[in-house]
Structures are given as C-alpha cells and as structure tokens.
C-alpha cells in the first residue's frame, strides 16, 4: 500500500513540524487507495479516512488527523 515516504517542501508556509516529530513524513500511497481516500474527502466523510489510517494503517490518532489535513491540502 505504501511505496515510500515523502516530505512536503521546507518552504511550505503552513509547515508545522510533524515530519520532524515523527521522522516519517507522509507515506506515498498507491493510486487505488488514493482514489478511495479522495472519494471520501470529496464527500466529507472524514471519519472513514481517520478510521482507515488508525485501523488499517495502524497510525496514531494524532498522525491520522495530520494525514487527513495533508490530504485536504492535496499533499498526499
């Protein structure tokens, strides 16, 4: 599902340091999973996205919420 990790550019004005805290950045997500996540984001079904990150990916709630925000910004 995740090929590798990428981190948004350091020049991003809204950068808040989560990449440095976790040391993991944002996972590169396969196209079918991206399509599913963006479908949920389009319908504003944020709870499904959070549950996917927490349940399927085993991320913490904090990291899942961060990834939801980055998804909304288009960085995923």
N, C-alpha and C positions, 0 to 999 in steps of 0.2 A: 504494500500500500504506500509506504513512504520510501522514496528513492534515496534522497539525501536531504541535507539541511541547507537552507539559505537564510541570510540575514538581510533585512532592508538596509538601504544605504545609510551611512552615518549622517548624511546631510538631511535626512528626513526630519522636518521641523517638529513632528509630534513624537519623535523617539523618546521612550520613557525608561529605558534601561533594563527591560525584562530580558532581553537577549543576554546581557552581561550577568544577570542574576542566575538564570538557568544554564547559561553556557550552551544552549542547544539551538537557539534561533527558531525559525519557522520550518517545519518539515515540508519537503516538496511532496505534494500529494498527486497520486495518479489521476489521469483525466476522468475516468468514470466516477471516482469519489468526489473530485472537484465539482463535476456536473450535479451530483446529488446534493452537495453542500450548498452550491449556489442556487439550486432549486428551492431548498429550504429557506435560504436567506431571502430570496425573491418574495416568498410568501410570508416572510417574517415569522417563521416557525423556529425561533431561536432555541427553544427548549430541546428540540430534536438535535440541533447542532451541538449543544452543550452535552447532552446525553451521549451522543456519538463519540465526542472527544474523551469524555470521562469513562464511559463503559467499554467502547470498542478499542480505543487507543490507550486507555489506562493513564491518561494525563490527570493532573490535579485539577481541582475546580478553578483555581486561580489561572493556571496556564490555559485551560479550556476557554475561560472568559476572554483572556488575552487573544487567543487564536480566533475567537468569534469576532472580536473587534478588528483584527487584521483582515479577516475575511470580508467584513463590511467595507473596509478601506480598499480592498482589491489587491492586497499584498500576497494572498495565497493563490 
